[in-house]
């Protein structure tokens, strides 16, 4: 059974600091996703990572994938308050039609 | 703008009631999904469908059923609502050929009293 674990589950940061969220998954998967969810809102797709060594960046967020270690990281650089949200990682397989999510990391960026 | 629309944002139902949650997508996606979201548990897959009239159980199908009579519509049914089904329910859709992840609806917060 495919399981996805994220840590930490809660993260409180000061503005301007850097931090990393980790996502481990239990079995081989084809695609890894990062989503953002603001309170009371739905999930917004941030990144899709398809291959070992893939790295994608958008603003202060950078996601990477190590398929051998079954690990993805979401690195936050110089955090700002607007990044406060819950971040989910998820994985799926091309021939499986469904996606499994981690428990989410609730990020709070304090001034 | 592409959309997944869930019919209700908030619902309050009584224990034992039959509850229908509706989801409609306008992207001609083949795949549709129902998740429930609970604090600390992330999103858990209830059911999904990869074609009209097709359905597959996810991780937590007990107490739920689904219906997909048309490609654009995927309904989640709680046959006899119970308090432990109080949750946020999220519908999503995708195409088998897309690599952009799922498109999610805005969610239905269901409270069973």
Contacts between the chains, C-beta under 8 A, distances in Angstrom:
chain1	res1	chain2	res2	distance
A	4	B	42	7.7
A	6	B	42	7.8
A	9	B	40	6.8
A	31	B	99	6.6
A	33	B	101	4.6
A	35	B	101	7.1
A	41	B	106	7.0
A	42	B	90	6.7
A	42	B	104	4.4
A	42	B	105	6.1
A	42	B	106	4.7
A	42	B	107	5.6
A	43	B	43	8.0
A	43	B	90	7.2
A	43	B	92	7.9
A	43	B	102	7.7
A	43	B	104	4.5
A	44	B	104	8.0
A	45	B	100	6.2
A	45	B	101	4.0
A	45	B	102	7.3
A	45	B	103	7.8
A	48	B	99	5.3
A	48	B	100	6.0
A	48	B	101	5.6
A	50	B	99	6.4
A	88	B	42	6.3
A	88	B	43	7.0
A	90	B	43	7.7
A	90	B	101	7.7
A	94	B	96	7.8
A	97	B	31	5.5
A	97	B	48	6.4
A	97	B	50	4.9
A	97	B	56	7.5
A	97	B	96	6.9
A	98	B	33	6.7
A	98	B	45	5.8
A	98	B	48	5.1
A	98	B	56	7.5
A	98	B	58	6.6
A	99	B	33	7.5
A	99	B	45	7.5
A	99	B	101	7.9
A	99	B	102	6.4
A	100	B	45	7.1
A	100	B	59	8.0
A	101	B	35	7.6
A	101	B	42	4.4
A	101	B	43	4.1
A	101	B	44	7.7
A	102	B	42	5.4
A	103	B	40	5.9
A	103	B	41	5.9
A	103	B	42	4.0
A	104	B	42	5.1
